[in-house]
């Protein structure tokens, strides 16, 4: 047990008194040496220290998706994170339908997609859209994102914010094959091998 009590909530504090609610993606941030946890129900991204202290890093707790610094930003059902060696953390917002970027200082911006525009479109930054982005993985300058609705595996270039389709037809199924012929049914997580 690293942190959290049996009670559900959003209280920061030491291992025994901190509360969490609906934790989804948990990832290690090697730059800061902390665990980053997506607290889905409380609309917050939390940091857990090696000693188990929990602190709200980003998110006001409001069910909204707005940019800003730390708790002045709002994250709508944060789902999964991937961290870079430079200290940036990329975040999928399930209900916000956007991929956000959080700097080491805690400044959140919408990196790819338009907040609350839950659909599917390729494009750069705000011209792209996502339909319930879930699992996210980072390798070099490429992010991969599992998109639950209109099931695709998406790819985002971290240098340009260009979001494209890596694989999938957008129709639920279980077909193997070439990238544009393969199909997925509710892809949830993804990782680089």
CORRA-V975748 format. One record per backbone hydrogen bond with DSSP energy under -1.0 kcal/mol. CO is the residue of the C=O (numbers start at 1). NH is the residue of the N-H. E is the energy in kcal/mol with one decimal. If there is no record, write none. Layout:
BEGIN
co=<CO CO>
nh=<NH NH>
e=<E E>
END
This chain:
BEGIN
co=<11 13 14 15 18 20 21 22 25 27 29 34 35 36 37 38 38 39 43 44 45 45 46 47 48 49 53 54 55 58 62 66 68 69 70 70 73 74 76 77 79 80 82 84 88 89 90 91 92 93 96 98 99 99 100 101 102 103 106 107 108 109 112 114 116 117 121 123 124 125 125 129 131 132 135 137 139 141 142 143 144 145 146 151 152 153 153 154 155 156 157 161 162 163 164 167 175 178 178 179 188>
nh=<19 54 18 4 5 9 41 40 38 36 33 29 48 27 46 24 40 44 61 39 57 58 37 55 35 52 49 13 47 45 64 74 108 72 59 73 60 66 96 94 25 92 90 87 84 102 82 100 79 97 116 93 111 112 91 109 89 106 70 103 68 101 99 117 118 119 129 163 127 113 128 121 149 148 146 144 142 158 139 156 137 154 134 170 147 166 167 145 164 143 161 125 157 123 155 153 183 181 182 168 135>
e=<-2.0 -3.2 -2.5 -1.6 -1.1 -1.1 -1.8 -1.6 -2.5 -3.4 -2.6 -3.2 -2.8 -2.4 -3.0 -2.7 -1.3 -1.6 -1.0 -2.6 -2.7 -1.8 -2.8 -2.3 -2.6 -1.9 -2.5 -2.4 -3.0 -3.3 -2.1 -1.9 -3.4 -2.6 -2.0 -1.2 -1.0 -1.5 -1.6 -2.5 -3.2 -2.4 -3.3 -1.4 -3.0 -3.2 -1.9 -3.0 -3.1 -1.6 -3.2 -2.3 -1.8 -2.1 -2.7 -2.3 -3.0 -2.0 -3.2 -2.1 -1.9 -2.9 -2.6 -2.2 -1.1 -1.6 -2.3 -3.3 -2.5 -3.0 -1.4 -1.7 -1.4 -2.3 -2.6 -2.6 -1.9 -2.8 -2.6 -2.3 -2.1 -3.3 -3.3 -1.1 -2.7 -2.9 -1.9 -2.4 -2.8 -2.7 -2.7 -2.4 -1.9 -2.3 -2.3 -2.8 -2.1 -2.3 -2.4 -3.0 -2.8>
END
